[in-house]
Amino acid sequence: MKAVILAAGRSKRMKPIEDKNFLDFMGKPLLARQIELVIAAGFDDVAIVCGAHNISEIGEMSAKYGAKTYEQKDLDAGMCGAVLAAEEFIAGEPVLIFSSNDVVEESAFSAVMEAYKAGGADSYILGKKVEKYFPGGYLELSDEGYISGIVEKPEPGTEPSDLVNLVVHLHKNSPLLLEVLKKVNSPNDDLYEVALSHLIEGGYKMKAVEYDGEWLPIKFPWHVLDVFKYFFEGMEKRISTKAQISETAVLNGKVVIEDDVKILDGAVVNGPCYIGKGAVIATGALVRESYIGAGCVIGFATEVARSYLLGEVWTHSNYIGDSVLGRNISFGAGTVTGNLRLDEANILVNHGGVKIDTESNKFGMICGDNVRFGINASIMPGVKIGSDSFIGAGIVVAEDVPNKSFVRGKWELKISENKASVDVKNRL
């Protein structure tokens, strides 16, 4: 059966992390894992919908799996435009629509497949039962158990049910779906959901398929830390025979250490930890509950705690706590991330002028690619550092830094005559 994976989003809420499709987990890009999951569930004819910003990389990746790629020209058309971009691929056959942003178990796909085989509806929509409010779409159910509507981001306390709409949708009558998608109008980016509502109003039967497995949406950077833990739990402890580990290094708990890793004298790695290919954990370094991507160097006297380092991050005498970092980042000695407010309240992160609650009182910084930090810089909790930026020495960064910025502080060095003297004898 055919499956269309939607991967054309611009990851706006993830900035300055560029594209969540290419976040690595256990040495493999997220999108590659999603493709493998869909194929393993029996959807062996796969297409990926991309945007101009990522079609080149996704095209290379999808070719390895025999998947096709289609470019969505109008990204503002959201899911509606994404599905229409793959119209040629769908070709009137039953099709699964899946968002690459959601991490789910294989049972999510088998559940909709079983419901499809049992029949009784035109479409099958995966619904996840939630215990607390989630700012997404909710499934409204009729007395007969069919979906009577999809309510997007209702006010807390007004949810029509406890089932959140997950984008694992299996449509039996794809020609009708495509026809309605071409005609639908909406001032918002919810054209796809509006089209489904029109279908329901016209007598089209949609069945909610309840799913009780793991669900981890990746909407904001701090969600990456939870996804790492989820993928890590599914792995066995493994230490490559090609890794070089000092006899005085300490490895505690569950760790995965890839080829060509070097863990030097006196280094400590406390699991759960993933250490990617070619990484170096230097003398006196401490790494705990973190993802260390390929090519990273955790230098002397550095501590990395509960953080995600995508790759090629270099440190020396630093503290990095509860942070999400991109690629090609260098820290000058003494630079640290703050991850706890003085009042110990939850950390808030700015997104488009709105403060978003991370729902945790411990969270550090979010850093894009190609960034250089000078010595003794301090980054406050919840701050975002844009890609291609330089952060000067000895300053406190307490607000977000845009891409391509050079940040430095004003200070004055004063030199005057030293009128005091030192009695050397009194020091002996």
MOBELGI-V664175 format. One line per field, one symbol per residue. ss: DSSP state (~ for helix, > for strand, _ for the rest). phi: phi as a letter, one per 30 degrees, with the letter a starting at -180 (. if undefined). psi: psi as a letter, one per 30 degrees, with the letter a starting at -180 (. if undefined). A space follows every 10 residues. Layout:
# MOBELGI-V664175
ss=???
phi=???
psi=???
This chain:
# MOBELGI-V664175
ss=_>>>>>____ _~~~_____~ ~~_>>__>>~ ~~~~~~~~~~ ____>>>>>> ____~~~~~~ ~~~~___>>> >___~~~~~~ ~~~~~_~~~~ ____>>>>>_ _>>>_~~~~~ ~~~~~~~~__ __>>>>>>>_ ______>>>> >____>>>>> >>________ __>>>>>>>> >__~~~~~~~ ~~~_______ ~~~~~~~~~~ ~____>>>>> >___>>>___ __~~~~~~~~ ~~~____>>_ ___>>____> >>__>>>___ _>>____>>> __>>>____> >____>>>__ >>____>>__ __>>>__>>> >>>>>___>> >__>>>>>>> >____>>___ _______>>> >__>>>>___ _____>>___ >>>____>>_ ___>>____> >____>>___ >____>>___ __________ ___~~~~_
phi=.dbcccbcdc hddcedddbd ecddbhibee dddddddddd djccccbccb cddbdddddd ddddciccbb cddcdddhde dddddceedd hicebccbdd dccbdddddd ddddddddij acbbcdbcdc cbdbdbdcdc cdddjddclb cdhddejcdd accddcdbcc cdcdededdd ddcdbadccc eddddddddd ddjdcbcdcd bcddbbdccb eddedddedd ddddccebbd dcdcbddcdb ccidbbbdei dbcceidbbc ddbccdeidb cdeidbbbhb ccdeidbcde icccbhbbcd lhccbahbbb bhcbbdchbb cdeidbcdbb dddidddcbd biicdcddib cbacccbddh cbcddhdbcd eidccddhcc cddibcccbd cdehcccbcc abccbbddcd bcddddcd
psi=lkkkkjgflg heffkgkejf fgkkjhgkke eeeeeeeeef fgifjkkkkl lffgeeeeee eeefggllkk kjejfffbee eeeefgeeee hglkkkkkkf fkjllffeee eeeeeeefaf lfljkkkkkl flkkiakkkk klffglkflj jkilkkfgkf agjkjkiikj keieeeeeee effkkkfagh eeeeeeeeee fggkkkkkjk kgakkjkjel effeeeeeee eefgllkkjk fgkjkkfflk jkaklkkakg kkjakgkkjj lkkkjlkglk jlkglkkkhl jjlkgljjlk gkkjkhljje lhkkljhlkj khljkblikk klkfklkkgk legglkkkkk jhfkjkkfgk gjkblkkalh kkkakhkkkl kgkkjllhlk jlkglkjglk kllhljkllk lkkkklkjfl lkjeeff.
